[in-house]
Amino acid sequence: MEGYEMSIISQPRGVQRAWQYIKTLRRHLHFPLVIPSEMFRSLIFTIICGLAAAVANSELDQHWELWKKMHNKTYSHQIEELGRRRIWESNLEMINVHNLETSMGLHTYELAMNHLGDLTTEEITSMLTGIVVPSDLEKSPSNFDRINISLPPALDWRDKGLVTDVKMQGSCGSCWAFSAVGALEGQLKKSTGVLMSLSPQNLVDCSLNYGNHGCNGGFMTYAFQYVKEKGINSDVAYPYIGRCGQCKYKPEYRATNCKSYAMLPKGNESALKKAVAKIGPISVAIDASRPNFAFYHHGVYKDHTCTHHVNHGVLVVGYGRERGHDYWLVKNSWGTRYGDEGYIKMARNRHNQCGIALYASYPIM
């Protein structure tokens, strides 16, 4: 069959540059420039047009280099960097447009570029979330929807010493473990007076028989059940590595157990507020799949596209009101470069936005 080789003579400059990338790609993937079949012509044309459209904006070269240096980003070859650069530019455009709209009063929060800038929303959701809601979820009774107690108008458990430093889960779907240890840490401080970072890695490695799936997801109440029966080590005794490994739990170094756990009434934000005020930091699950969530910077996060299809475990450590907008103060596990030093203020009393009160739970020490 007669071969076909595309000529780049007299082609637009963008297409010429894209064809050079095809040559580079050929060296990496080992396919010939002579295409043996007519059916591949449209495929190559599509690739070239796509790459030509993805040619980077040269005005952002310096900013791209600064961002890579700030976040220690490296890429294996030019093709990969071109693709990541294009994603970064797309995210940057989204951030700038949103902040322009915020300046015009259209939003209650601002966005900012961060360490997630070269990832798509789908990649962020796949790598950094991990809630698997049990189909047979058993709920321990909780009466927070019926009790009448006086509540402070605002609360931040960080000020009371019940919250440890923000952690980074990495590319492991272990958010459920970080949420669970956050709630345990708060109750340990209340009961003993000692604030100690507990081990999410202990839960990732050792609670598989309790319904969790390591880096492939899990649920906070399954983690509490494991801690009830086995205990948990401190983060120092069992450090985090960000991947699932063999269980190395050491009972002799047990930091704490819990007696039981409880779930709050499903979707009841009033009960959640009472529990946060009376109990302490509470484990919750949210929808973190919205593009704006990944680049939140400050303000009250109100997103009408946020759903009740939860996929991410976080920790509610307080609540309050800012510029007329009620919020939940939420600790994330995406490092301090995320949000406001690792935290996000999520809209409160807005029809259970992002499903934040659907699966709220806490350990009983």
Kinemage of the C-alpha trace (Angstrom):
@kinemage 1
@onewidth
@group {chain A} dominant
@subgroup {mainchain}
@vectorlist {calphas} color= white
{ca met a 1} P 0.000 0.000 0.000
{ca glu a 2} L 1.316 3.405 -0.952
{ca gly a 3} L 2.529 5.381 2.040
{ca tyr a 4} L 1.576 8.922 2.961
{ca glu a 5} L 3.938 11.507 4.422
{ca met a 6} L 2.645 14.945 5.313
{ca ser a 7} L 4.656 17.890 4.051
{ca ile a 8} L 5.034 20.911 6.316
{ca ile a 9} L 6.152 23.203 3.485
{ca ser a 10} L 4.033 26.341 3.364
{ca gln a 11} L 1.995 25.264 6.375
{ca pro a 12} L 0.997 27.843 9.028
{ca arg a 13} L 3.653 28.298 11.706
{ca gly a 14} L 1.489 26.733 14.450
{ca val a 15} L 0.976 23.588 12.366
{ca gln a 16} L 4.698 23.433 11.566
{ca arg a 17} L 5.481 23.550 15.294
{ca ala a 18} L 2.852 20.899 15.966
{ca trp a 19} L 4.355 18.655 13.285
{ca gln a 20} L 7.700 18.933 15.033
{ca tyr a 21} L 5.958 17.684 18.193
{ca ile a 22} L 4.628 14.738 16.176
{ca lys a 23} L 8.221 13.919 15.228
{ca thr a 24} L 9.202 14.063 18.896
{ca leu a 25} L 6.228 11.887 19.786
{ca arg a 26} L 7.299 9.383 17.115
{ca arg a 27} L 10.682 8.998 18.812
{ca his a 28} L 9.008 8.297 22.153
{ca leu a 29} L 6.255 5.993 20.875
{ca his a 30} L 8.162 4.436 17.952
{ca phe a 31} L 5.670 4.922 15.126
{ca pro a 32} L 6.809 5.868 11.573
{ca leu a 33} L 6.271 9.218 9.919
{ca val a 34} L 5.237 7.316 6.801
{ca ile a 35} L 1.638 6.396 7.482
{ca pro a 36} L 0.804 3.080 5.767
{ca ser a 37} L -2.929 3.611 5.419
{ca glu a 38} L -5.269 6.307 4.162
{ca met a 39} L -7.476 5.839 7.217
{ca phe a 40} L -4.780 7.359 9.453
{ca arg a 41} L -4.661 10.660 7.592
{ca ser a 42} L -7.598 12.117 9.477
{ca leu a 43} L -6.151 10.868 12.769
{ca ile a 44} L -2.814 12.601 12.206
{ca phe a 45} L -4.565 15.736 10.992
{ca thr a 46} L -6.655 15.783 14.188
{ca ile a 47} L -3.564 15.366 16.365
{ca ile a 48} L -1.714 18.135 14.550
{ca cys a 49} L -4.633 20.549 14.740
{ca gly a 50} L -5.052 19.807 18.430
{ca leu a 51} L -1.397 20.382 19.159
{ca ala a 52} L -1.346 23.545 17.072
{ca ala a 53} L -4.237 24.888 19.140
{ca ala a 54} L -2.362 23.957 22.288
{ca val a 55} L 0.747 25.986 21.497
{ca ala a 56} L 1.529 27.888 24.672
{ca asn a 57} L 0.936 31.596 25.139
{ca ser a 58} L 4.459 33.031 25.080
{ca glu a 59} L 3.364 35.961 27.256
{ca leu a 60} L 3.002 33.501 30.138
{ca asp a 61} L 6.435 31.879 29.761
{ca gln a 62} L 7.934 33.615 32.799
{ca his a 63} L 4.883 32.921 34.960
{ca trp a 64} L 4.923 29.261 33.949
{ca glu a 65} L 8.592 28.912 34.881
{ca leu a 66} L 8.019 30.638 38.234
{ca trp a 67} L 5.035 28.400 38.976
{ca lys a 68} L 7.032 25.254 38.143
{ca lys a 69} L 9.870 26.377 40.395
{ca met a 70} L 7.531 27.268 43.259
{ca his a 71} L 5.855 23.853 43.203
{ca asn a 72} L 8.873 21.738 42.144
{ca lys a 73} L 7.245 20.594 38.916
{ca thr a 74} L 9.240 18.584 36.381
{ca tyr a 75} L 8.117 16.698 33.275
{ca ser a 76} L 9.609 13.730 31.468
{ca his a 77} L 9.610 15.277 27.987
{ca gln a 78} L 8.439 18.263 25.962
{ca ile a 79} L 5.181 16.670 24.849
{ca glu a 80} L 4.105 16.123 28.460
{ca glu a 81} L 5.088 19.645 29.449
{ca leu a 82} L 3.157 21.104 26.512
{ca gly a 83} L 0.020 19.280 27.633
{ca arg a 84} L 0.432 20.297 31.278
{ca arg a 85} L 1.151 23.881 30.255
{ca arg a 86} L -2.091 23.979 28.275
{ca ile a 87} L -4.087 22.684 31.261
{ca trp a 88} L -2.383 25.254 33.498
{ca glu a 89} L -3.263 28.083 31.118
{ca ser a 90} L -6.877 26.909 30.950
{ca asn a 91} L -7.112 26.810 34.751
{ca leu a 92} L -5.461 30.229 34.994
{ca glu a 93} L -7.996 31.694 32.576
{ca met a 94} L -10.859 30.218 34.610
{ca ile a 95} L -9.395 31.688 37.819
{ca asn a 96} L -8.930 35.145 36.312
{ca val a 97} L -12.443 35.241 34.854
{ca his a 98} L -13.958 34.130 38.157
{ca asn a 99} L -12.048 36.760 40.135
{ca leu a 100} L -13.117 39.446 37.673
{ca glu a 101} L -16.717 38.396 38.267
{ca thr a 102} L -16.085 38.447 42.030
{ca ser a 103} L -14.864 42.042 41.759
{ca met a 104} L -18.202 42.854 40.118
{ca gly a 105} L -20.138 41.302 43.012
{ca leu a 106} L -21.135 38.071 41.269
{ca his a 107} L -19.421 35.688 43.713
{ca thr a 108} L -18.687 35.508 47.438
{ca tyr a 109} L -15.221 33.971 47.156
{ca glu a 110} L -11.977 34.273 45.213
{ca leu a 111} L -9.820 31.686 43.489
{ca ala a 112} L -6.033 31.457 43.167
{ca met a 113} L -3.537 29.341 41.253
{ca asn a 114} L -1.998 26.624 43.420
{ca his a 115} L -0.060 23.356 43.199
{ca leu a 116} L -2.955 21.663 41.376
{ca gly a 117} L -2.744 24.019 38.413
{ca asp a 118} L -1.465 21.519 35.832
{ca leu a 119} L -4.188 18.954 36.573
{ca thr a 120} L -7.642 18.614 35.063
{ca thr a 121} L -10.694 18.525 37.305
{ca glu a 122} L -11.076 14.837 36.501
{ca glu a 123} L -7.491 14.125 37.550
{ca ile a 124} L -7.884 16.049 40.798
{ca thr a 125} L -11.075 14.176 41.626
{ca ser a 126} L -9.499 10.826 40.785
{ca met a 127} L -6.286 11.433 42.742
{ca leu a 128} L -7.365 13.484 45.745
{ca thr a 129} L -10.801 12.231 46.754
{ca gly a 130} L -11.863 8.795 47.954
{ca ile a 131} L -15.169 8.575 49.813
{ca val a 132} L -17.006 5.301 49.255
{ca val a 133} L -20.408 5.548 50.956
{ca pro a 134} L -21.489 2.109 52.218
{ca ser a 135} L -24.645 0.760 50.599
{ca asp a 136} L -25.665 -0.817 53.919
{ca leu a 137} L -24.745 2.137 56.108
{ca glu a 138} L -25.711 1.523 59.721
{ca lys a 139} L -26.422 4.601 61.787
{ca ser a 140} L -25.837 4.759 65.494
{ca pro a 141} L -28.580 6.889 67.068
{ca ser a 142} L -27.890 10.578 67.666
{ca asn a 143} L -30.379 13.060 69.099
{ca phe a 144} L -28.722 16.308 68.049
{ca asp a 145} L -31.763 17.186 65.949
{ca arg a 146} L -33.946 17.206 69.090
{ca ile a 147} L -31.837 18.783 71.816
{ca asn a 148} L -32.075 22.478 72.630
{ca ile a 149} L -28.780 24.062 73.621
{ca ser a 150} L -27.391 27.566 73.545
{ca leu a 151} L -24.862 27.899 70.723
{ca pro a 152} L -22.184 30.532 70.159
{ca pro a 153} L -22.707 32.555 66.961
{ca ala a 154} L -19.235 31.575 65.744
{ca leu a 155} L -16.735 28.891 66.695
{ca asp a 156} L -13.233 27.833 65.653
{ca trp a 157} L -11.825 24.763 67.399
{ca arg a 158} L -8.324 25.703 66.256
{ca asp a 159} L -8.439 28.442 68.877
{ca lys a 160} L -9.152 25.798 71.546
{ca gly a 161} L -6.232 23.574 70.519
{ca leu a 162} L -8.325 20.687 69.178
{ca val a 163} L -6.964 20.704 65.617
{ca thr a 164} L -3.561 19.493 64.384
{ca asp a 165} L -1.623 20.890 61.429
{ca val a 166} L -2.956 20.547 57.893
{ca lys a 167} L -1.645 17.422 56.149
{ca met a 168} L -1.196 16.431 52.491
{ca gln a 169} L -2.709 13.118 51.367
{ca gly a 170} L -0.878 13.099 48.019
{ca ser a 171} L -2.089 10.981 45.108
{ca cys a 172} L -3.814 8.489 47.401
{ca gly a 173} L -7.573 8.355 47.906
{ca ser a 174} L -7.158 8.460 51.679
{ca cys a 175} L -9.222 11.561 52.488
{ca trp a 176} L -11.522 9.388 54.614
{ca ala a 177} L -8.560 8.450 56.839
{ca phe a 178} L -7.490 12.080 57.337
{ca ser a 179} L -11.067 13.080 58.145
{ca ala a 180} L -11.383 10.252 60.668
{ca val a 181} L -8.086 10.964 62.445
{ca gly a 182} L -9.017 14.657 62.610
{ca ala a 183} L -12.167 13.835 64.552
{ca leu a 184} L -10.261 11.381 66.756
{ca glu a 185} L -7.545 13.958 67.464
{ca gly a 186} L -10.128 16.467 68.653
{ca gln a 187} L -11.766 13.987 71.012
{ca leu a 188} L -8.390 12.781 72.292
{ca lys a 189} L -7.487 16.361 73.170
{ca lys a 190} L -10.821 16.895 74.944
{ca ser a 191} L -10.517 13.702 76.979
{ca thr a 192} L -6.797 13.766 77.849
{ca gly a 193} L -5.626 17.324 77.262
{ca val a 194} L -3.033 16.069 74.761
{ca leu a 195} L -3.135 17.129 71.105
{ca met a 196} L -1.440 14.442 69.031
{ca ser a 197} L -1.319 13.762 65.293
{ca leu a 198} L -2.696 10.264 64.751
{ca ser a 199} L -1.781 7.992 61.851
{ca pro a 200} L -3.902 7.995 58.684
{ca gln a 201} L -1.415 5.484 57.246
{ca asn a 202} L -2.392 3.079 60.029
{ca leu a 203} L -5.977 3.228 58.753
{ca val a 204} L -4.973 2.999 55.078
{ca asp a 205} L -2.926 -0.162 55.658
{ca cys a 206} L -4.867 -1.935 58.378
{ca ser a 207} L -8.630 -1.339 58.044
{ca leu a 208} L -9.217 -3.263 54.804
{ca asn a 209} L -11.162 -5.972 56.634
{ca tyr a 210} L -13.481 -3.300 58.025
{ca gly a 211} L -14.754 -2.153 54.619
{ca asn a 212} L -12.104 0.356 53.588
{ca his a 213} L -9.998 0.125 50.433
{ca gly a 214} L -6.740 1.880 51.283
{ca cys a 215} L -5.821 4.432 48.625
{ca asn a 216} L -8.890 3.427 46.622
{ca gly a 217} L -11.292 4.968 49.098
{ca gly a 218} L -13.087 4.307 52.338
{ca phe a 219} L -15.476 5.723 54.911
{ca met a 220} L -14.974 7.394 58.273
{ca thr a 221} L -17.268 5.157 60.327
{ca tyr a 222} L -15.402 2.079 59.101
{ca ala a 223} L -12.236 3.758 60.362
{ca phe a 224} L -13.854 4.476 63.738
{ca gln a 225} L -14.910 0.823 64.026
{ca tyr a 226} L -11.330 -0.282 63.394
{ca val a 227} L -9.999 2.120 66.036
{ca lys a 228} L -12.640 0.888 68.469
{ca glu a 229} L -11.486 -2.713 68.089
{ca lys a 230} L -7.752 -2.330 67.429
{ca gly a 231} L -6.653 1.165 68.406
{ca ile a 232} L -4.450 3.502 66.389
{ca asn a 233} L -0.803 4.578 66.453
{ca ser a 234} L 0.437 8.139 66.400
{ca asp a 235} L 1.653 9.691 63.167
{ca val a 236} L 5.191 9.605 64.551
{ca ala a 237} L 5.023 5.881 65.299
{ca tyr a 238} L 3.339 5.076 61.966
{ca pro a 239} L 4.254 7.817 59.459
{ca tyr a 240} L 2.350 8.567 56.274
{ca ile a 241} L 3.777 7.360 52.939
{ca gly a 242} L 0.799 7.943 50.632
{ca arg a 243} L 0.357 4.404 49.346
{ca cys a 244} L -1.195 1.217 50.654
{ca gly a 245} L 1.231 -1.224 52.240
{ca gln a 246} L 1.411 -4.092 54.687
{ca cys a 247} L -0.169 -3.377 58.062
{ca lys a 248} L 2.508 -2.374 60.557
{ca tyr a 249} L 0.295 -1.450 63.505
{ca lys a 250} L 2.076 -1.784 66.848
{ca pro a 251} L -0.374 -2.360 69.725
{ca glu a 252} L 2.329 -1.518 72.253
{ca tyr a 253} L 2.457 2.009 70.799
{ca arg a 254} L -1.309 2.475 70.718
{ca ala a 255} L -2.152 6.171 71.038
{ca thr a 256} L -5.880 5.778 71.659
{ca asn a 257} L -9.071 3.806 71.105
{ca cys a 258} L -12.641 4.979 70.811
{ca lys a 259} L -15.607 3.384 72.555
{ca ser a 260} L -18.029 3.837 69.692
{ca tyr a 261} L -19.147 6.349 67.086
{ca ala a 262} L -22.323 8.136 66.046
{ca met a 263} L -23.812 9.582 62.880
{ca leu a 264} L -25.871 12.749 62.766
{ca pro a 265} L -29.322 12.969 61.168
{ca lys a 266} L -28.865 12.855 57.419
{ca gly a 267} L -28.713 16.268 55.776
{ca asn a 268} L -29.518 18.203 58.966
{ca glu a 269} L -27.295 21.302 59.150
{ca ser a 270} L -28.875 22.392 62.423
{ca ala a 271} L -27.839 19.096 64.040
{ca leu a 272} L -24.362 19.477 62.547
{ca lys a 273} L -23.996 22.936 64.077
{ca lys a 274} L -25.037 21.621 67.493
{ca ala a 275} L -22.607 18.714 67.221
{ca val a 276} L -19.700 20.952 66.211
{ca ala a 277} L -20.429 23.237 69.170
{ca lys a 278} L -20.964 20.490 71.747
{ca ile a 279} L -18.693 17.653 70.535
{ca gly a 280} L -15.861 19.242 68.558
{ca pro a 281} L -14.501 18.676 65.033
{ca ile a 282} L -16.857 16.473 63.003
{ca ser a 283} L -16.075 14.203 60.040
{ca val a 284} L -18.145 14.960 56.939
{ca ala a 285} L -18.300 13.998 53.269
{ca ile a 286} L -18.708 16.545 50.470
{ca asp a 287} L -18.813 16.918 46.705
{ca ala a 288} L -15.328 18.183 45.813
{ca ser a 289} L -15.642 17.611 42.068
{ca arg a 290} L -16.342 21.229 41.057
{ca pro a 291} L -13.467 23.030 39.247
{ca asn a 292} L -13.747 26.073 41.527
{ca phe a 293} L -13.347 23.955 44.661
{ca ala a 294} L -9.799 22.982 43.674
{ca phe a 295} L -8.653 26.605 43.372
{ca tyr a 296} L -10.562 28.179 46.263
{ca his a 297} L -8.544 30.898 48.017
{ca his a 298} L -10.724 32.839 50.457
{ca gly a 299} L -14.278 34.004 51.053
{ca val a 300} L -17.409 31.872 51.477
{ca tyr a 301} L -17.561 29.117 48.867
{ca lys a 302} L -21.016 29.199 47.285
{ca asp a 303} L -21.323 27.067 44.166
{ca his a 304} L -24.761 26.333 42.736
{ca thr a 305} L -23.266 23.528 40.614
{ca cys a 306} L -22.159 21.594 43.705
{ca thr a 307} L -24.154 18.365 44.111
{ca his a 308} L -25.057 15.893 46.844
{ca his a 309} L -22.962 13.179 45.171
{ca val a 310} L -20.242 13.189 47.813
{ca asn a 311} L -16.720 11.968 47.040
{ca his a 312} L -14.366 13.608 49.547
{ca gly a 313} L -13.857 13.311 53.297
{ca val a 314} L -13.015 16.471 55.257
{ca leu a 315} L -13.319 17.844 58.803
{ca val a 316} L -15.647 20.592 60.030
{ca val a 317} L -13.736 22.481 62.734
{ca gly a 318} L -16.042 25.462 63.209
{ca tyr a 319} L -18.646 27.781 61.760
{ca gly a 320} L -19.372 31.479 61.500
{ca arg a 321} L -20.635 34.322 59.363
{ca glu a 322} L -18.633 36.527 56.992
{ca arg a 323} L -20.020 39.607 55.230
{ca gly a 324} L -23.546 38.351 55.730
{ca his a 325} L -22.855 34.788 54.574
{ca asp a 326} L -23.005 31.773 56.916
{ca tyr a 327} L -20.186 29.267 56.536
{ca trp a 328} L -18.684 26.024 57.776
{ca leu a 329} L -14.952 26.144 58.535
{ca val a 330} L -13.535 23.026 56.878
{ca lys a 331} L -10.083 21.459 57.157
{ca asn a 332} L -8.937 19.774 53.952
{ca ser a 333} L -6.086 17.283 53.418
{ca trp a 334} L -4.552 18.834 50.284
{ca gly a 335} L -1.713 20.640 52.061
{ca thr a 336} L -1.324 24.244 53.189
{ca arg a 337} L -0.967 25.464 49.604
{ca tyr a 338} L -4.644 24.690 49.118
{ca gly a 339} L -7.281 27.301 49.932
{ca asp a 340} L -6.721 29.507 52.962
{ca glu a 341} L -3.694 27.738 54.486
{ca gly a 342} L -5.375 24.385 53.898
{ca tyr a 343} L -8.907 25.445 54.917
{ca ile a 344} L -12.073 26.413 53.081
{ca lys a 345} L -15.172 28.266 54.262
{ca met a 346} L -18.120 26.405 52.760
{ca ala a 347} L -21.607 27.879 52.552
{ca arg a 348} L -23.862 27.001 55.501
{ca asn a 349} L -27.671 26.979 55.556
{ca arg a 350} L -27.875 26.812 51.763
{ca his a 351} L -29.868 23.612 51.327
{ca asn a 352} L -27.014 21.404 52.518
{ca gln a 353} L -24.673 22.651 49.786
{ca cys a 354} L -22.214 20.029 48.516
{ca gly a 355} L -23.926 17.453 50.761
{ca ile a 356} L -21.889 18.536 53.769
{ca ala a 357} L -24.418 17.286 56.355
{ca leu a 358} L -25.399 14.038 54.625
{ca tyr a 359} L -22.899 11.740 56.356
{ca ala a 360} L -21.585 13.602 59.392
{ca ser a 361} L -20.070 11.394 62.093
{ca tyr a 362} L -17.834 11.491 65.150
{ca pro a 363} L -16.089 9.033 67.501
{ca ile a 364} L -17.117 8.556 71.111
{ca met a 365} L -14.091 8.291 73.404
